[in-house]
């Protein structure tokens, strides 16, 4: 008896119904309109054809990649992502690729940075809460050794200004300085620590490595590599800062 050949129905791929060619065309048209003269047309176009696709994209990014380290609920996070992507509408160039890919990257990068930053803050809070008074005394001694014993107010201000600049530089050039996500995670941990230095300024070098390792889950050899890159630009930014000052203070280097 001959075997009968069974036929299976091919499953059709679900269309990405929320972000279509119509959405991309609307974004292109939106960018062509004059922000002042065509203010009403732009708003109407945004509300009818752009807002919902961006909102749905933000929602999908959050839940697909599980970006849940936020102090507010996912709906509110989605609104922030949508607002950020909206602020980048005028940066989209149809000659460089599809709108879906561009805004997926824009939204995902925003979520990666803020999600990792919030997670780092949680780790830092948990880790620093366990340091003993004896440890703090040793940490203070380390800071005192690296800085002048009695730093003036202006020296402390200079140091904080320089750290603010290097922090901003690392944030803005994250994708240029490091290609691997592993290195970006480490850099995000460093940024989070620098931003909260007022709370954890007594942490010595060894404790700093522990915090970064706990947050990123990466080995010391990779952490050292990222820190060396940051240190290199720290020196350049520090020198530029003092070159532009009328009075140069003898602020001791505090590097990793």
N, C-alpha and C positions, 0 to 999 in steps of 0.2 A: 504494500500500500504506500503510495507516494505521500511524502510529507507535504502538507500544505504550508505555504510561506505566509507567515503572519506579517502584517504591515503595521508599523507604529507611526502614529501621528507625530510629526515633528513639532516640538514646542517652539512657539514663536517668542522671540525675546520681547520682554516688556519695554515699551517705549519710554524714554525719559520724558514723560509727559509734562513735567513741571518746568523744564528749562529747554525750550525748543529753538529752532532757527528764528522763529518769530520773536523770541526773547532777545536773541542776539541782534536782530535787525532793529529792535526797539532801542537797545542800548546805543547802537551806532547812530540812530536818528537823534536820540537824546543828546549825544555829545556834539552833534552838528548844530543844534539849536543854540541860540545866544542866551546865556544865563539871565541877562537882564531884559532884553526885548521879548524873548520868548518864555518868560518865567512861567506863565500860566500853562502853556503847551507842554513844557517840560514836566511840570508837576503832574498834569493829567496823564501823560505818557508813562511816567514813573509809577503812578498809582494803579493804572490799568494793566500794564504789561511787564513791569520790572520788579516791583516790590514783592509780589507773591513768590515768584521763582527764587529770588534771593533769600527770602524767609525760609522756604522749603529747603534750599541748599544748606543754610545754616543749621537747621534742625537735623538734617541727614548727617552732616559732618560731626556734630556733637555726639549723636548716638552710634554712628558707625565706628568712630575711633574712640568712643567712651571718654570724652573730655568731661569728667565729672568733679574735678578738684576746684570747685567754685563755691563762694559763700552764698550765692543766690541760686534759685532753681534754673533748670535748663531752659525754660521759656524766656526768662530774663537774659540769660547768657546769649540765647539766639537773637534777641533784639539787639544786643551789643555787637554781635558778629555782623548782622544785617546792616547796622549803621556804619560799621567800618567798611564793609564791601561797597556800600553806597558812596562813601567818601572817596572811593577809588574808581568810580565809574569813568571819570574823565581820563584815567590812566590806561584804559583798555585800548589796544591797537589791533584792529581786525586783521592787519597784515602780518601780525606776529603769532597768530593762533586763534583758537576758538574761545569764545567768551566763557563757556562752561569750564574749560580747563583753567583759564586765567583766574576766575573768581573762586574756583575750588581751592587753588593754591593760596590765594589771598586770605580766604576765610580760615583755611587749615593752619597757615602760619600764625595767624592771630591767636587761634585756639591753642596751638602748641606752646607759644610763648607764655600766655597768661595761665594756662593750665599747669605748666611746669613751674612757673613762678609761684603760684599758689601752693603747689605741692611742696616746693622747696621751703616756703615759709612754715608749713606745718612741721616738716622734718627738723628745721632749725629750732623751732620753738620746743619741740619734744627733746631734742638733743641737748640744747643749752640749759634746760631746766634741771638737768641732773648734775651739773658741775658743782663741786664742793667749794667751800670757802678757801681751802688750801690751794685748790686748782686755780681759783680766781686770783689769788695772790701771786702765783707763778706766772699767770698770764699777764698781770699788770707789770710784773718785773720785766717780762719780755718786751712789752710795749715801751716801757721806760728806757730800756736798753737801746732800742732802735730809734727812739726820738730823743730830743734834748731832754734832760732831766726836768727842766721847768719850761716847757714850750710856751711861747707867748700866745695870746689870743689870735694874733695875725698869722702865726705859723700854723695853728690848728685850722684857721679859716682857709689858708692856702691849700693845706692837705685835703680838706673836704672838697674844695673846689676842683682839685685835680682828680680826685676819686669820682666825683660826679661826672666829669668829662670823659674819663675812661669807661665808666659804666654806660653812658650814652653812646659812646663810640662802638662798644661791643654789641649793644642792642641793635644799632642801625646797620652794622656790617656783619651780622651773624652768618648770613648765607654766603658771604664772600670769603670770610676768614676760615670757615670750616664747611666741608661738604658732607661729612658723615654725621648722622643724627646723634651718634654716641658723643662726639665732640661738642655738638650743640647743646646736648643735655648737661654736659659738664660746665660749659660756658654759662648756661642759664642758672646753674647752681651758684656760680661765682657772682653773677650779677645780683642774685637774690641776697647773698651774704653781704655784698658791698652796700646794697640799698638799705640793709638793716644794721649797718655797722654801729649805729647809735645804741642798739640794744645788746650787741654782742662784741663790742669793740675790745673786750679783754681776752678774746680767744687767740691763742698762740698758733704757730704754724702747724704743729702736729694736730691740734684740734680742728683746724681748718680743713686739713686733708680728710679727717674722719667725717666731717659734715658733708663735704663734697662727695665722698665715696658712698656714704649712706643714702644721699639723695639720688645720685646718678646710677649707683650700682656698678660703677666702672672701676677698673684697676688703677692703682697708683701711677703706673707708667703712663697711662693715657691722660690722667689728671695733670701730671707734670708737664706733658707735652702741650696741653691747652694753656696752662698757667704761664709757660715760657712765651707763648705767642702773645698773651695779654701783657706780660711784663715788658716785652719788646715795645709794644705800642704805648704802654704806660710811661716808659722813659722818654719817648718822643713827645707825647702830650705834656708831660711834666716840664721838659725843656722848653717847649713852645710857650707854655704858661708863664714861665719865669722870664723868657725873652721878651714877652709883651708887658712885663711889669716894670714900673719905674724903680721900685725898691725890691731887691732880691733878698729873701730871707734864707737863712741856712737851715732849711727843713731837712731833717734826716730822712733817708729813703726808708719807706716801709713797703717792702715788696714780698711776694710770696716765695 
